Amino acid sequence: MPLLMARPGLFRIVSINAGRAMRERLYRMGISEGDIVRVVSNPSYGPVIVQKGNTRVGIGAGMASRIFVQPLEVMENVENLR
């Protein structure tokens, strides 16, 4: 699901569907594929606030719609079935 639709909680970034410039910008903010982030707030307006470690970052709707995440709880449950 896109980060734009994520509710507060823990998520793993599974893919970033963007060009080089946006990937670089996210990388400089400390966000890349495979990272685990906490969605702190996701109002229906304004940026999505995510936390990685002790750092919080606001990501605008355009960027957030290109970042795909999976809830961490779901991934843990799938791994426990194996």
C-alpha positions as CSV (number, residue, x, y, z in Angstrom):
1,M,0.0,0.0,0.0
2,P,1.2,3.6,-0.6
3,L,2.6,5.4,2.5
4,L,-0.1,8.0,1.8
5,M,-2.7,5.5,2.9
6,A,-0.9,4.1,6.0
7,R,-2.3,4.7,9.5
8,P,0.0,5.2,12.5
9,G,2.1,2.1,13.2
10,L,5.2,0.2,12.1
11,F,5.9,-0.4,8.5
12,R,8.7,-1.7,6.2
13,I,9.4,0.2,3.0
14,V,9.1,-2.4,0.3
15,S,9.6,-0.2,-2.8
16,I,10.1,3.4,-3.9
17,N,8.5,4.0,-7.3
18,A,10.4,7.2,-8.3
19,G,13.2,8.6,-10.3
20,R,16.8,9.1,-9.2
21,A,16.3,12.7,-7.9
22,M,13.5,11.7,-5.5
23,R,15.3,8.6,-4.4
24,E,18.4,10.7,-3.6
25,R,16.3,13.2,-1.7
26,L,14.7,10.4,0.4
27,Y,18.1,8.8,0.9
28,R,19.4,12.2,2.3
29,M,16.4,12.3,4.6
30,G,17.4,8.8,5.8
31,I,14.6,6.9,4.0
32,S,15.3,3.9,1.7
33,E,13.9,0.6,0.6
34,G,14.0,-2.1,3.4
35,D,13.9,0.5,6.2
36,I,11.4,0.1,9.1
37,V,9.6,3.3,9.9
38,R,6.9,4.4,12.3
39,V,4.0,6.4,10.8
40,V,3.5,9.0,13.6
41,S,0.7,10.9,11.9
42,N,-1.1,10.8,8.6
43,P,-3.8,13.5,8.5
44,S,-6.0,13.8,5.4
45,Y,-4.2,17.1,4.8
46,G,-0.5,18.0,5.1
47,P,2.6,15.8,5.2
48,V,2.8,12.2,6.5
49,I,5.1,12.3,9.5
50,V,7.3,9.2,9.8
51,Q,10.0,8.3,12.4
52,K,13.1,6.3,11.8
53,G,15.2,5.9,14.9
54,N,15.1,9.3,16.7
55,T,14.5,11.3,13.6
56,R,11.1,12.5,12.4
57,V,10.5,13.5,8.8
58,G,7.5,15.1,7.0
59,I,6.8,13.6,3.6
60,G,4.5,15.4,1.2
61,A,1.5,13.6,-0.4
62,G,3.2,13.4,-3.8
63,M,6.3,11.6,-2.4
64,A,4.2,9.5,0.0
65,S,2.1,8.2,-2.9
66,R,5.3,6.7,-4.5
67,I,6.6,5.0,-1.4
68,F,5.1,1.5,-0.9
69,V,5.0,0.0,2.6
70,Q,3.8,-3.2,4.3
71,P,2.6,-3.3,7.9
72,L,5.3,-4.9,10.1
73,E,2.8,-7.0,12.0
74,V,1.5,-8.7,8.8
75,M,5.1,-9.5,7.8
76,E,5.9,-11.0,11.2
77,N,2.8,-13.2,11.0
78,V,3.7,-14.5,7.6
79,E,7.2,-15.4,8.7
80,N,5.8,-17.3,11.8
81,L,3.8,-19.5,9.4
82,R,7.0,-20.8,7.7
